[in-house]
Amino acid sequence: MAGHSKWANIQHRKGAQDAKRGKIFTKLIREISVAARTGGGDPANNPRLRTAMDKALAANMTKDVIERAVKKATGELEGVSYEEIRYEGYAPGGVAVIVDCLTDNKVRTVADVRHAFGKFGGNLGTDGSVAFMFNKLGVLSYPPGADEDAITEAAIEAGADDIVAYPEDGSVDVLTAPENFEAVRDAMLAAGHEPAEAAVTWRADNDVAVEGETAQQVAKLLDWLEDLDDVQNVYSNAQLGEDAYA
């Protein structure tokens, strides 16, 4: 488990995403569509769909738009079919990167992703070339100043696997197995501890610290990838300081 707080990077990512709300809606609709197509249109019986819908509502997407995306995915309305694809590669400084995509055109998507890696000094790898460095887990992130003791007590009661406190900024992460994410999140909410960010994600076993121009190149690559229409999520093991976004 990486030992440094993810908070600064989370906040940077959130700021960048908020500035591109139209793209965020596109990505959320694709995630809803795939979740509904693969697991059915009832969120009560489809955890992935429920999580996607919760994210959409949190981003102020209307219920009508969400319901229309579900209906298109389940065949009630005509819609586009998306395919899930994962790409792996290395950014400058030996930073490992995973790129999860939803696309209706694989040729376009791989060309866009390969171009991004090449543009910023990285290399697109083969399947499995970096995924072994990451673990899939549910993460509930609480900001600096969070009540560590109260969150810890509630997380233990909720059945979380681990609680990681970061003394350098006072933030707290609650970690759980992916299959328990929904239950733990709901229990934490019921206990009055709403996380600032909550998702099933891929987190690296060990992070790679990069600085200076290398860090700036890594940050530019990650931002470029996240801005691609077909890219849903980007994960890396980069440990970036504030100077990376200068």
N, C-alpha and C positions, 0 to 999 in steps of 0.2 A: 504494500500500500504506500502510495506516495505520501510523504510526510509534510508537505507544505499546503497552505490554504489555496483553494481554487477560487476564492472570492473575487480577487481583482480581475482575473481572467473572465469569470462569469459576468461581472458587471460590464466589462468592456464588450463582451459578446452581446449582452442584452442591449447596450446602447447602440451598437451597430445594427442590430436587428430592428429595434424600434424605429430607426431612421429609414427602414425599408419595409414598412408594414404591408405594402402591396405584395411583395415577394413572400412575406411570412404567411399571408393568407393563402397564396398559391401552394406553398409547401404543406400547410395544415390540411387543405382540402385533399391533396394527394394522399397524405397519411390516413385521413378518414376513409378515403375511397378504398385503399388497399386493405385497411383493417376490416372494413365492412365486407369487402369481397371475399376475404380469406376466412373470416370468423363469423359472418352473419351480421345483420343489421340491428340486432338487439344489444345495446351496451350492457345490459344486466348480465348477459351471458358471454360477453366478448370484452375482456379486460383491456385489450389493445385499443379497441374502438372507444371504450369509455375514457381511457387516458387521452386519446387524440381529441375527443370531444371536449374534455375538460380544458385542454390546452387552447383549443379554438375559442371557447367561451372566455377564458382568461385574457385572450388577445382581442376581446370585444367583437368577435364574429357573431353574427345574428343566428338564432336558432333556425330560421328559414334556410339560410345558406348551408348550415350543417345538415339539416334534414334532406335537402336537395342532393348534396354530395352522397349521402347514404343511399338514397333512392337510385341514383345513377349507378352506384357500385353494385347494388343488389338486383339491378335489371328492371326496376320499376320505371326508370327514365333512361333515355339513351345517353351514354357517356363514353369517356375514353378509358381504355384499360392500361394500367401502369404495371411495370415489372420492377421488382426489387433487384438491385445490383450493388455489389460492394467492390470498391477498389482499395488497394493498399499501396503504400509507397513511403519514400523517405524525403523529408524536407532538409534544407541545409543544417549542418551540425549533427547529422545522424538522428534527427528527430523522426520518430515513427508516426505515420498518419493513416487513419482509416476514414474512408469516404463512403457513406451510405447514400444511395440514390434511388429515386423512383422515376422511371422514365417510360415514355412511349416510343423512344427511338434510341436504341443502344449505340448505334454508330455515332450519332451526335454526342451522346453523353461521354463516351470514352474519349472522343476527340477533345472535348472541352476539358475534361479532367487531365488528360495527358498534357495539353497545352499549358494548363495552370502550373503543373509540377515543373515543366521545362522552363517556363517564363521566370520562375523565382528560384532556380538553381536546385530543384529537387529531381527525384526520379520515381516514376511509376513502377511498382514492383509486381510480383506475381501473387496469386491467391495464397494466403497463409504466410506471406513474407514478414508481416509484422503483427498479425492478429494474436499470435501466441504471447505477445507481451502485455495483452490486455485481459481484463476480466469484466464480465457483464454483471452489473449489480444495480440495485435501486439506490438512489441518493436523494436525501432530503437535506437541503442546504439552508442553514440559518445564518443571518448576517452578523457582522461584528456587534458586540454588545448584547448578544443573545444570552438568556439565562441558562448557562451550561448545566447546572445541577437539576433544574426543573425539566429541561429537555432530556437529559440522561435518564432521569427517573421515569418519565413518560415513555421514552423509547424502549427501555427494558420491559416495561409493562406491555408495550405494544408488540414485543417479540422481535425487535430489531437485532441484527447480527453484530453490529459494532457501532460505537459512537466515537467520532474523532474530533477532538477539540484542537484548535490552532491558536496557541498563546500569542503568536506574533500579531494577530489582529482581533482575536476574540470570537471568530466565527466557529460554527459547529456543523459537522456533517453527521447525519444518521444514515447508516448503511444497512441494506437488507438484500436478501436473495430476490432475484427478479420475480419469482412466483409469489413472493410475500409482499411485494411492493404496495399493491392496492390496499391490503389489510392494514399494513403498518401506517401508510399515509392517512387512511381514514381514522385510525385510532389516534394518531397525533393531532389531527384536526379536531376530533371529538374532545381531546384533552386541552384544547385551546392553544396549540402550538402550530400555527400555520407557517410552512416553510416559504422562503423567498423563491426558491427553485425546487422542483421535485420531478424526477424523471428516472426511467430505466436507461442506463447509459453504459458506455464502455470506459473503464478507467485503467490506466497503466499501472503495472506493478511497481515500476520505478520511473521517475521522471528524468529528463535530460535538461540540464541548465544551459541556456544559450544566452549570449550577451551581445551588445553592440550591433554591428551591421548584420551579423548572422541572425540575431533575434528579430531584427526588423524585417528581414527577408522571410523568416518563418511566419511572422504575424501577417505579412502581406499575402503569403500563400494561403494561409488558413482563411483569411477574410475573402480572398478571391474565390476560393472553393465554396465557401458558404453562400456567396452571392450568385452562384450558378443556379439557374432555374431548376435543374434536375437533381440537385444535391439537397438531401434532407438533413443530414447530420455529418459533422466533421469531428473526429476525435484524434487527439495527439498526446504524446508524452512530453510535450515541451513545457519547460518551466520558464516563463517569460516575466520579466520585470516591467515596470511602467515605461522604461526607456524604449521598449519594443514598439510602442505605439506613438513615439515622438514624431 
